[in-house]
């Protein structure tokens, strides 16, 4: 083998070694904070690796460095990973809907056990997610839409006054009420179209 061939093979070997090292780092790096965990979860989701994305966040939630007051939000993020999987992979949609619902229930339980002072929109956000699950579900539309309906109804009386001020900024609340009512109307229509039993309206 002449010298030029040896140099070429050595360069090729170095490229492969470098690529292998990058792949090992890419696959095994451990998030050091919540932002890194969220970024890694999003990265894996965009690659279509939904279960790995959800596991990344579950692993972070077992880390002692995490802010446990954020657990409700993080459960919601895991739920959205499975919602995305249900959209992209309808063949396993039923299992994805089930896993999404499990995490939404954990988010809801966290919210109920840790009520916040001031304006909170968790019932609206979680209710909207249940509405999406109802859209995706083949067998449990009524049950999921009913849960969405209850949470949206629960949200309305929590929106008090004409505006809300936080961190030096004031925002009008009428658009928020309007958005909740829009989703509530949509859920009522979906319940009717799905042939669900009579339910309380707003």
N, C-alpha and C positions, 0 to 999 in steps of 0.2 A: 504494500500500500504506500503510495507516494505521500509526501509531506502535506500537500494541499488537501488530500482526502482525509488525512488524520485531523487536520485543523477543522474541516467541515464537520466531521463526525463529533469532535469535541464540542464545537459550537452547538450542534444539534442536541447533544447530551445535556449541555448546560441549560438550554432552553427548556427541555423536558423536566429537568430537576427543578428549575425555577417555577415552572407551571405547576408541578406537583406540590411544591411548598406552598404556593399561593392557594391551591385548592384545599390543602389541609387547613391552612389558616382560615380560609373562607368558611369552611364547614364547622370548624371547632371553636372559633373565637366566642368568648363569653361576654355578653353585654355587661357593662359596668354601672349603668344607670338606666332609668326608665326610658329616656329618650333613645338610647342605643337599642334597648329591647324593642321599642316600638318601630324604630327604623329597620331593624333586622326582621321583625315580623312582617312589615310591609314588603320588604325585599323578597322574602320567601313567598309571600302571597302572590306577588307579581310574577314570580317564576312558576306559579302553579303548584307550589309545594305547601298546600294548605294545612295539612296535619302537622308538618314540621313548624310552620308559622305559629300555630296555636300552641304547640309544645314549648316553643321559645318563650312565649309570654307566661305560660304556666310555670316554667322553670324560674323566670324572673320573680314571679309572685311568691316563690318559696325562699327568695333571697332576703336575708335579714336587713340588708341595706335599703330595701324598698320602703316607700311611704305607704303604710297600710291603709291610710285614709283614701287612697286612690284605687283601692281594690274594686270598688263598684264600677268605676270607669273602665278598668282593665278587663273585667269580665265582659263588659259590653263590647270591647274591641275584639275579644276572642269570638264572641257571638257573630260579629260581622265577618270574620274570616270564614266561618262556616256558612254564613249567608252567601258570601261570594262563591264558595265552593258549590253550593246548591245551584246557583245560577249557571256556573260554568260546566258542571258535571251532573246533569239531570239524572243520569242512571243511578247515582248514589244520593239523589236529592233527599230521600226520606231520612237517611241516616244523618245527613248534614243538617236538616231541619231539626232533628232530635237533639243533636249536639249544640246547635245554636240556642235552642230553647233552654237547655240545661244551664247554659251560661247566662242567658237573660234572667232566668229565675234566681241565679246567684246574685246578679246585679240588683234585682228587685229586692231580694232579701236584705242585701247590704244597705240599700237605701232606706228600707223600713226600719232597720235596726240602728241606723245612724242618721236620724233626721237632721236637716240643716236649717239654720236660721236664715231668714230672708227668702228671696225668690228662688225656687228650685224647679227645674224643668225635667227632672228624671222621669216622672210619670209619662210625660209627652214623648220623651226620647225612647223609653223602653216600650211604650205603647205603640209608637211608630214602627219599632222593630218587630213587634208581634204582628202588626198588620202585614209587614213584608213576609213573615213566615206563613201567614194565612194565604197570601198570594201563591207561595211556593208549594204549600202542602197539598197532597192529593187526598188525604184521609181525614185531616183534622182542621179543616178550614173553619168550621163553626166555633170550635173550642178556642182556636187562636184568635179569630176575629172578636169573640166575646171578651177575651182577656184584653185585647187592644182597646175595645170599647170601654171597659171598666177603667182602664188607666187614663184614657183621654178624658172621660167624665171626671175622674178624680183630679185631673190637672186644673180644670177650669177655675174652681174656687180658690186655688192657690195663687192665681194671678190677681193680685189685689192692687187697686189704685190705677192711676193713669200712666204712671211712669215708674222706672226703677233706677236707682243710682248706686253704682258700685265703682270703686277705684277712680273716683272723680269724673265718671261719665254717666250721663243720664240717657236712658232709652225709653221711648214710648212703649206701652204695653198692648195697645189695641192691635197692632200687627201680630203680636204673639197670640192673643186670643183668636184672631182671625185664622191663623195657621192651625191652631188646635181644632177650631170648629170645622175647618176645611177637611181635616183628616177624619174628624168624627162623622161628618156627612158621608165621606167616602166609605168608611167602615160600615155605617148603617146601610148604605146601598149594597155593599158586598155581602153583608149578612142576608139581606133580602134576596139577592140573586143566587146565593148558595142554598136558599131554602131552609135557613136556620130557624129555630123556634123563636117566638116573639121575645124581644129584649127591651129593656128600658131605653128610651131615647133621651137626648140631652134636655 
